[in-house]
Amino acid sequence: MQILNVDLDDRTYPIYIGADLLAQPELLVRHIRGKQVAVVTNETIAPLYLPAVRQGLSDFHYSEVILPDGEQYKTLDVLATIYDKLLADRHNRTTTLIALGGGVIGDMTGYAAASYQRGVDFIQIPTTLLSQVDSSVGGKTGVNHPLGKNMIGAFHQPQCVIADINTLNSLSARELSAGIAEVIKYGLICDSDFYTWLEQNIHALVERVPEVVEEAVYRSCLNKAKVVASDEKEAGIRAILNLGHTFGHAIETSQGYGNWLHGEAVAAGMVMAVDLSVRLGWLPQESVEKLKSLLQLAKLPVTPPQISCEEFLSLMAVDKKVLDGQLRLVLLKNIGEAIVTSDFSIDDLIATLKAYNCG
């Protein structure tokens, strides 16, 4: 087992990374401060991993909420199911919510914890690669709205993150690939050595070689922990974690949540962000081709679905990085060096959109 800390002064918390961690309930129990717990999971994960978690919590006043599985259920209406259970079972302000599942479960449970009785503890047990390397770390929580992804939420840090890489064995190949998109992102934005390592190890990562998977999760979490520690609430540098996301969220919204997986949309979005960086003269043309090759080896899309330029631009305008009406994007000065900028022309942006199926 490897342990990282997200350094946030008195709210510092550990990330545990390794195999068979669900068989070690002491990791979980040591971070529960009260006598009440509520596990939130979904219909897919519950039969696989809920029994092991439940067994380790036998000494607590215990509740569980099993939600439907899918991004399309990341809504305020479904979120209310969590509140209903907490209130019905009389959970108080000392309760701890436990998110057992992927990014949707983690985001919804975290937001429920942030808002229930104005804030209670929660713990992340991510079971997808995407959630282990990205969404479970850093305290972003929330739900989607029909007009925009993750536009309703709060920053609320977990007590700990328990990333058991054995849970990744139950992922579909498509879900695993979606997580690899976020892994590649870290190499692009802040760790060129990791990007080179990924180019050398992408086949083993796709084949789920355990030591390669663990290293990918560790390096990704290490990079994210550093960024979050320096900018917890995305006032500045933390926004670089959104490379490809403005394009990607537009794809997800246009196609209907869940039809394109988040990582798939981010993959296409990263290609478009790198393409725009090339048009601005910051990267050589070969950067686009190398990224496309890496993503394709990871079985990820490198172009978006056909969306009109007008719709794409309209959807991109509904983005948390828009400031005073000005669209800002995460672009690359170099591989391993990202910036958040509005220093691009609309003509260059439209040229990128048109190069990738947007008419």
N, C-alpha and C positions, 0 to 999 in steps of 0.2 A: 504494500500500500504506500502511495505517495501522498503527502499532505502539503497543500499550499494555503497561504492566508491571504484574504482580501483585507488589506490594511486600511481600516477606517476608524482609527483611534479607539474609542470605547465600544464601537460596534464592529470591531474586527471579527471575522469568522473564518473557519477553516473549510477547505474543499478537500474531501477524501476521494482519492482516485485509486481504483484497484479492482481485483476480481473477488467475488464471493463476499462482498461487503454487506449484502442483505442478511447473510448468515451471522453477522456480528451486531446484534441489537444494542450492545453497549455504545456503539458509535452514535446511534440515534438517541438513546435514552439520556445520555449525558447532556444533551442540549435541550431537554424539555424541563422547563422551570416550574410548571404547575402540576396538577393532578388530572387535568383533562386534555384529551387529544382528539382530533378529528382528521381522519385520513380522507383525502379527496383523490379519486382516481377515475378511470373510465372503463367502459365495458370490455375493451380489448385487454387492458393491463390487469384488471382485477383478478381474473382466474389464474394469471401467470405469477404475479408477485405479491398480491394483497395478503394471502395466507401467511407468508413469512413475516411480513411487516406486522400483521395483526398479532401473531404469536409473541413477538417481542414487546408488545404493549399491553400484556395481560394485567399489569398492575395499575393501569390507568382507567379512569372513566372514559370509555371509548365510544366514538361514533365514526361512521363512514358514509361517504357520499359517492355514488357511482354515476358518473355523467356519461352521456353519449359521446362517441369518439369522432372527432373531426373538427377542422378549423371553422366549419360553418356553424358550430355550436358555441363558439367563443363570443357570446352575446350577453347583454344585460339580463335578458329573460332567463337564460340558463344559469347565469351567476346567482340569481335569486334562489335557486335550488340549494345552494350552499348555505345561504343565510337562513332559509327555512329550517334546515336540519340543525344548525347551531342553536337557533332559538327554541325549537321544539325540544331539544335535549338539554336546554338550559346551560349552555356553555357561557362561562363568565370571562372576565378580562385576563385571567391567567391561563386561558386555554392555548394550546399550540395546534396550528393547522399543519398538516403534512401533505405535500404535493407529491403524489406517486404517479409519474407519467411523463409525457413529453412536454413540449413548449406550451401547448394550449392549457394543459392542466396546471403547469407551473405558473403561467401568467394569471389564470383565473383564481387559483388558490391564493396566490400572493396578493391580488387585489382584494379578495375577500378578507384576508388577514389585515390588510392596510386599513380597511374601512369598517370591519366589524367592531362595534363598541369603540370606534376611533383608533383601532390599532391593537392587534395581538401578534404573538410570535408565530413564525412559520418556518418550516424546514423543507428543503428541496431534495427529492430523490428522483433525479431525472433518468428516464429509461430509453431515451433516443439519443443518437449521437449529436443531433442539432441542439437538444436541450442540455446535454452534458458539457458541450464546448461553448455554448453561447447563452441561451435564454435563462438558464438556472443561476447564472453568476451575474451579480451586479445590481439586483434589486428592481429591475424594470418589471412592472406588473400592469395588467390591464385587459381590456376587451376590445373587440372590433365594433365598428359602426358601419352601416351600409355605405356611407359616403367616404370612409377612410379607415385604414387598418391601425389598430393600437392608438386611436385618438382619445380614448377614455382610460385613465389609469393613474398610477401613483408610483413613486419610488418608495420601496419598502424592502429593506435588506433581510435575507433569511438568517437564521441562527447558525446554519451550516448547510453544506451541499454534500450529498453522498452519491458519488458517481460510480456505480458498480458496472464495470465494463461487460460483465457476463450478460446483463440485460440486453445488450446490443445484439446478442445471438438470435433473439426473437424478431428482430427488425426485418422487414422486407428489404430487398435489394434497392428498391426505389427510395425508401425512407433513409437507408444508410447513405445513399448518394446525396440526398438532400442535406444531410448533416455534413458531408465532406465539403460542400460548398462553403459553409461557414468556417471550416478548418482552413481551406485555401485562402479565405479572406484575411486571416491573421498574417499569413506570409506576405500578402500583398501590401497590407497597410503599415506593418511595423516590424517585420522579422524576415528579412530577405534570406537569411540562412535557413530558416524553416521552410521557406518557399522552395529553395533548392533541395532540401531534404524530402519535401513532398514530391517533387519531380522524380526523385530517385526511388521513392517508396510507395507511389500511388497504387501500383498493382497489389502490393501486400496489404495496403489499407482497404482496398475494395474486397480483397479476399478474407478480411477480418483476422489477419495474423495477430494474436493477442498482444505481443510486445509492441508491435507497430501501432495498434489501436490505442494502447495505453499511452504510448509516447505522444501520439497525435492529440489525445485528450489533455494530457499534461501540458504540452507546449501551448495549446490553444488557451487553456485556463490561465496559464502563467501570463500570457500576453494580455488577456482580458483583465486579470486582476490588477496588473500594473496600470492599465488605462483607467479602470474604475477608481483605484485608490487616488489617482491624481485629479479626477474630475467626476465625483459621484453622481451629480445630477445633470450632466451633459450641458454645462455652461460653456464648454470650450472643446478641449481635445477629445473627449469621449465620443463626440459625434463621428470621429473617423471609423468607429465600429460599424457605421451604417454604409460602408462602401457597397454600392449596387442596390441599396435598399430603397432609395427613392424611385428608381426605375422598377425595382422588383415589387414594391407595394402597389404601384400603378398596375402592373400585370395582374397581381392577385385580385385587386379590386375589380378590374375590368372583366376578368374571367369568372368571378364568383369564388368566394373563399373556399379553398379545399380542392378546386379543380387543378390548379397549379400548386404544388407544395411550395412552402416558403423558400426552401433551399433551392428549388428549381428556378423560381423567379429571381432570386438573388444571383444565381449563376449567370443567367442571361443579363441581369442588371450590371454585374461586374464587368462583363465583356463590353457593354455599352459605355460604362464609366471609363474603362481603359481606352476605348476607341476615342472618346472625347478628349482624354488626356493626350493622346497621340495628335489629334487635330490641333491642340493648343501648343504643340511642340515640346511637350514635357517628357514624352516617352518615344522610343523608336517604334516603327511599325511592327517589328518582330515581336514586341510585347503582347500585342493582340493575338497573334498567331500562337505564341507559346501558351498563353492562358487558355485559348480555345482547345488546344491539344490536351492540356492537363484536365480541363473540365470534361472533355469527351472521354478520356480514359477513366474518369470517375462516373461515366454514364449520365452526364448532366447536359441539359440543353444549353446552346450557346447563342440562340436567337429567341426573341419573344414571339408570341402569337401575333397575328396581324391586327394591329390597332391603329386607328387613324392618328395622325400627328396631333390633331385638335383634341381628341380624347386623351391621348397620352399626356399632353401638356396640362390639360385640365386636371387630370388625376394627380400628376406630380405636384401641382400647386397646393393640394391638400396634404401637406407634409409638415412634420414638426420642425424641420430645419428652415422652413420659410420664415423670414424675419422681415417685418415691415413691408410685406408684399414682395420681397425679393427672394427668388428661388436660390437656394444654396445647395451645392452638391459636394459629395466626397469624391475627390479625384486624386490622381497619383502624380507626384513630381518624379519619383523613381519607384522601382519595386522595393517595397519596405518603407516608403515615405509617403504618407497620405496627408492631404490637407482638406479643410472645409472651405469652400470658396464660392463666390458668385462672379468670379473673374473669368467669365466666358460669354460669348455672344449668343443670342438666340439663334442666329444663323448656324453657328457651329453645332449647337444642340439639335437643331432640326436636321442638319446634315447627318448626325449620328442616328437619329430616329429613322430617317429615310433609308439609311444603309442597312437597317435591321427590320425590314418588312413594314415600316410604318408609313402609310401613304397620306 
